[in-house]
């Protein structure tokens, strides 16, 4: 919906731009045919240009990799719910009502035209179809139909009228009229579009007056005919009718000297303005993270790609991530349970990713609050084998945070399902500096996962998963993505300015880090100054 409103705003702005150029620079010039194409080009440009987007890629440093592969932002507890007005839907409803009203009016005008032509005798002459009617309606043309009441005019007056309407018919001015009406229906809320339509119709009359006057020997007779036609009050809306308001302007333009050719530079003034529009509004900056690397013990480099999902990610961006994961990494990516708030921010989303026999899931739900930004990590080892997981953002707000550690059973197919039949051996609660830590050990700890729950009063809950199988050999140690020697002393590690540390053991460690991780892995992130 936001995309629709953006498109309408850009199109409306372009219509205003072309109208101002015509009104201030071209309105008084006698380049009538050129003015016609200029005004039509403005309408076409207002529809086409907003779809032309140039992308600019900006490379940024990657955010730290965390050891998460499952994350939940839980809704806040006891949060007061309040009624909010969805202004996007309200504005859309108002737009649709105006649009439908004008569509009905448009259809009624076609019905009125059909009523005038129905049952009338048509006289074919060359490329024109003449229809002589009895109604007191201003003469008009509609494509190759020319409709008039011959009993109301003298022979010379009728000649002037027919020459005028022939110009409309020959040059297909009816198309201009219909196009301008369609744009009035689409952009009815923009007052400039109605002025734009008036400018188009008036310029068409200038064209017909100029062409017809050249074919008539006495210009004064033609001008008198213009004045006489003003007595008609009725006309058919969707046609080129001989009577138009501002007759005085038409007579002035008939007697005006031809504009000098050097004044045609005014048509090109619009080009710098269009270039500025493209540079300001049609250049999309895409931030891409530089490829991250992890060195293993053999010194080989493994590449890491991160696909960010933010609170304001659109459906189109999620679709783009899905296509890239499939085409580049052959990874299946599915989203479901998408919910957004009034600001179009994501408040709930479920993501499933699958690569071969690997399957991971991220569930984000924040009630009425936007979700936290996170990413999908795809690692590629030296043999081309890919692994997929999730990356959470760097949490900086540690106020009012409670930490709990819960061990639950994990089934053999690597899905995050809790074993409902598991029995609890004991529960041990202890107070920590940041809250209360509760350890619940299941009866079968051999194939369990450790879920670390960090409760944030303001931002919801984050759940991190790591394996929890006991190993007693020396582990693999990774500091800020770089493998260090496994015989690093405890004293050396304590000297590090540690921000976070995750421990992986057992099959999960081997699965993530290969043979080098069979004895367990310690992943350390240090604080950045």
Secondary structure by P-SEA (a helix, b strand, c coil): caaaaaaaaaaaaaaaaaaaaaaaccccccaaaaaaaaaaaaaaaacccccbbbbbbbbbbbcccccccbbbbccccccbbbbbbaaaaaaaaaaaaaaaaaaaaaaaaaaaaaaaaccbbbbbcccbbbbbbcccccccccccbbbbbcccccaaaaaaaaaaaaaaaaacaaaaaaaaaaaaaaccccaaaaaaaaaaaaaaaaaaaaaaaaacccaaaaaaaaaaaccccccccccccccccaaaaaaaaaaccccccccccccccaaaaaaaaaacccbbbbbbccbbbbbccccbbbbbbbbbbcccccaaaaaaaaaaaaaaccbbbbbcbbbbccccccccbbbbbbcccbbbbbbbbcccccccbbbbbbbbccccbbbbbccccccccccbbbbbbbbbbbcccccccccccccccbbbbbbccccbbbbbbcccccbbbbbbbbbbccbbbbbbbbbbbbbccbbbbbcccccccccccaaaaaaccccbbbbbccaaaaaacccccccbbbbbbbbcc
